[in-house]
Amino acid sequence: MKPSPLILHRSKIFLTNGFAVYGLIWTIVESVSAFFSQIKPNGLTQYLFLIVPSVCFGLWRAWPVSRIELTVPNSDSILCIEFGDLFDKKGCIAIQVNEFFDSLLGDHVSPHSLHGQFINNLLRSQSAEFDQQISLALSAEPFEHVTRKSGNQKKYKIGTTASIDLGPNRYLLFAFTKTDISTLKASASVHELWDALAGLWASVRIRGNGYPVYMPLVGGGLSGVGLPARNLLQILIISFSYYTKKEKIASRLTVVLPRSLAKEIDLSDLNI
């Protein structure tokens, strides 16, 4: 089986840095041994003093990074990116939903999506409770009435965000995907992604309330925009940086990536 690009990249880092250190130590030893010949390596044990530091440094440089912090230029805002479970976090947590804020698990809302996990795990699969919370949170938001055979009838603008408090956490559910009323298939484009993030940032400014703010990587999965995870993350970084420079969003925002993406995304290569 062909190794993944990330494994090849890590192997290249290991070899490059390992040989660099080996070459540096060897150069120093050769230079000094010109005056003190007794220190020149001439046995396996002595050569280990060259090899071990080289291997250790190579491994240290090539070891995958699990968390980074990026400071937005000309601001005091920090964007953190880490691997983990979004629902393990405490604070203000953003979750993407469809434009109808649907609540029926199954064809309308995949139980495997973050939207579905929110209803299933935090509301004990109580769709009616979800609808009630959404109705209260969006009571002042404009909507379009759409006749559907099933599911919610109110369609909200992409980026519309509902703030729901459950226990110690505040959840910001923001409209990201559009739903075909016939097939119930959810989809989104880069345009919807940008508008959804803009709406979320506006809500975080108002509703963040000093909480630590966490969010997922938006745009992947079955209803995603069709871009690789790394590209989606770059769009998110650009969006946060762009809107932060216009008006501060939060002092610290953490993007929580699923651990399965560790094979695709190298955090050490990211920057603003």
C-alpha positions in Angstrom: 0.0 0.0 0.0 1.3 3.4 -1.0 2.2 5.6 2.1 0.1 8.7 2.6 1.6 12.1 1.5 1.7 13.2 5.2 3.8 10.1 6.1 6.2 10.8 3.2 6.4 14.4 4.3 7.2 13.4 7.9 9.8 10.9 6.7 11.5 13.6 4.6 11.6 15.9 7.7 13.1 13.1 9.8 15.8 12.3 7.2 16.6 15.9 6.4 17.0 17.0 10.0 18.7 13.8 11.1 21.4 13.9 8.4 21.8 17.7 9.1 22.7 17.0 12.8 24.8 14.0 11.8 26.8 16.2 9.4 27.1 19.0 11.9 28.5 16.7 14.6 30.8 14.9 12.2 32.2 18.2 10.9 32.9 19.4 14.5 34.5 16.0 15.4 36.6 16.0 12.2 37.8 19.6 12.8 38.7 18.9 16.5 40.3 15.6 15.7 42.8 17.4 13.5 44.4 18.6 16.7 43.3 15.8 19.0 43.3 12.6 17.0 42.2 10.4 20.0 38.7 11.8 19.9 37.9 10.7 16.3 35.2 7.9 16.3 36.7 4.5 15.5 34.3 2.1 17.1 30.5 1.3 17.2 30.1 2.8 20.7 31.8 6.0 19.6 29.7 6.2 16.5 26.6 5.9 18.6 27.4 9.4 19.9 26.9 10.6 16.3 23.9 8.5 15.4 21.8 8.8 18.6 21.6 12.6 18.7 20.9 12.7 15.0 18.0 10.2 15.3 16.6 11.9 18.3 16.6 15.3 16.7 15.1 13.9 13.5 12.3 12.3 15.4 11.7 15.4 17.5 11.4 17.6 14.3 9.2 15.0 12.5 6.9 14.2 15.4 3.3 15.2 14.5 2.0 18.4 16.2 -1.3 18.0 18.0 -2.0 21.7 18.7 -0.8 25.1 17.5 -1.6 28.7 18.3 -1.7 31.4 15.6 -1.8 35.1 16.4 -3.8 37.2 14.0 -1.5 40.0 12.8 -2.1 43.4 14.3 -4.5 42.1 16.9 -4.6 40.4 20.3 -6.7 37.5 19.0 -5.4 33.9 18.9 -6.6 31.1 16.7 -5.9 27.7 18.2 -6.1 24.5 16.2 -6.0 21.1 17.8 -7.2 17.5 17.4 -9.8 16.2 19.8 -13.6 15.8 20.5 -15.7 19.0 20.2 -18.3 17.7 22.7 -15.6 17.3 25.4 -15.1 21.0 25.5 -16.5 23.4 28.0 -17.6 26.9 27.1 -19.1 28.4 23.9 -19.4 25.7 21.2 -20.4 26.3 17.6 -22.1 23.6 15.5 -23.3 23.8 11.9 -26.9 22.9 11.0 -29.0 23.2 7.9 -31.0 26.3 6.9 -34.3 24.8 8.3 -32.8 24.0 11.7 -34.3 20.5 11.3 -34.8 18.3 14.3 -35.9 14.9 12.9 -33.1 12.4 13.1 -32.7 10.2 10.0 -33.2 11.6 6.5 -33.5 15.2 7.7 -30.6 15.1 10.2 -27.9 12.5 10.1 -27.3 11.0 13.5 -23.6 10.9 12.7 -23.4 14.7 12.0 -22.6 17.2 14.8 -26.1 18.5 14.3 -27.4 15.0 14.9 -25.1 14.3 17.8 -26.2 17.5 19.5 -29.9 16.3 19.4 -29.1 12.7 20.2 -26.6 13.1 23.0 -27.4 16.4 24.6 -31.2 16.5 24.1 -31.7 12.8 24.5 -33.1 12.6 20.9 -36.0 14.9 21.9 -36.7 16.7 18.6 -39.6 18.7 20.1 -37.2 20.1 22.7 -34.8 21.1 20.0 -37.6 22.8 18.0 -38.7 24.7 21.2 -35.2 25.9 21.9 -34.6 27.0 18.3 -38.0 28.8 18.2 -37.1 30.9 21.3 -33.6 31.6 20.1 -34.7 32.7 16.6 -37.9 34.5 17.5 -36.5 37.8 16.2 -34.8 36.4 13.1 -36.4 36.8 9.6 -37.4 33.6 7.8 -39.0 32.3 4.7 -42.0 29.9 5.0 -41.5 26.8 2.8 -44.1 24.1 2.5 -42.5 20.7 3.0 -43.9 17.2 3.4 -42.0 16.8 6.6 -39.5 18.8 8.7 -39.5 22.4 9.8 -41.2 24.9 7.5 -39.1 28.0 8.4 -36.0 28.6 6.2 -33.4 30.9 7.6 -30.6 32.8 5.9 -27.2 31.1 5.8 -25.2 32.3 8.7 -28.3 32.7 11.0 -27.2 31.6 14.5 -29.3 30.3 17.4 -27.8 30.6 20.9 -28.8 27.8 23.3 -27.6 27.4 26.9 -27.4 23.8 28.2 -25.8 23.3 31.6 -22.4 25.2 31.7 -22.1 25.4 28.0 -23.5 27.8 25.4 -24.1 26.3 21.9 -24.2 28.5 18.8 -26.0 26.6 16.1 -25.4 28.3 12.8 -27.1 27.7 9.4 -24.6 26.4 6.9 -26.1 23.9 4.4 -29.0 24.2 2.0 -31.6 21.4 1.9 -33.4 20.1 -1.2 -37.0 19.9 -0.1 -37.7 16.8 -2.3 -34.6 14.7 -1.6 -33.7 16.2 1.8 -30.1 16.2 0.5 -28.0 18.9 2.3 -25.3 20.7 0.3 -23.1 23.8 0.5 -20.7 25.7 -1.7 -17.7 27.8 -0.8 -20.0 30.9 -1.0 -22.3 29.3 1.7 -19.2 28.4 3.8 -18.0 32.0 3.7 -21.5 33.4 4.6 -22.0 30.9 7.3 -18.7 31.8 9.0 -19.5 35.5 8.7 -22.8 34.9 10.5 -21.1 32.8 13.1 -18.4 35.5 13.8 -21.1 38.1 14.3 -22.9 35.9 16.8 -19.7 35.1 18.7 -19.0 38.8 19.1 -22.4 39.2 20.7 -23.0 35.9 22.4 -19.4 34.7 23.2 -19.7 36.4 26.6 -16.1 35.7 27.6 -16.5 31.9 27.2 -13.7 29.9 25.6 -15.0 29.5 22.1 -14.7 26.2 20.2 -15.8 25.1 16.7 -15.4 22.2 14.3 -13.9 22.2 10.8 -16.8 23.4 8.7 -17.5 22.1 5.2 -16.5 18.5 5.3 -18.6 15.3 5.4 -21.5 14.3 3.2 -22.9 17.8 3.0 -19.6 19.5 2.5 -18.3 21.8 -0.2 -16.1 19.2 -1.8 -12.7 20.5 -0.8 -9.9 18.7 1.0 -9.8 19.2 4.8 -6.6 21.3 4.5 -8.3 23.7 2.1 -11.3 24.1 4.3 -9.1 24.9 7.3 -7.3 27.5 5.3 -10.6 29.2 4.3 -11.6 29.2 8.0 -8.2 30.7 9.0 -8.5 33.4 6.3 -12.1 34.2 7.3 -11.3 34.5 11.0 -8.3 36.7 10.2 -10.3 38.9 7.8 -13.2 39.5 10.0 -11.1 39.9 13.1 -9.2 42.8 11.4 -12.6 44.5 10.8 -13.8 44.0 14.3 -12.6 41.7 17.1 -14.5 38.4 17.3 -12.9 36.7 20.3 -9.7 36.8 22.2 -9.2 33.1 21.6 -11.0 30.7 19.2 -10.2 27.0 19.1 -10.9 24.9 16.0 -11.3 21.2 17.1 -10.4 18.8 14.4 -11.4 15.1 14.5 -8.4 12.9 15.2 -9.0 11.0 11.9 -7.7 14.1 10.0 -4.3 13.8 11.7 -3.3 11.8 8.6 -4.3 14.6 6.2 -3.4 17.8 8.0 0.0 18.8 9.2 -0.5 21.6 11.8 3.1 22.6 11.8 2.7 23.9 8.2 -0.2 26.3 9.0 0.1 30.0 9.3 -1.9 33.2 9.0 
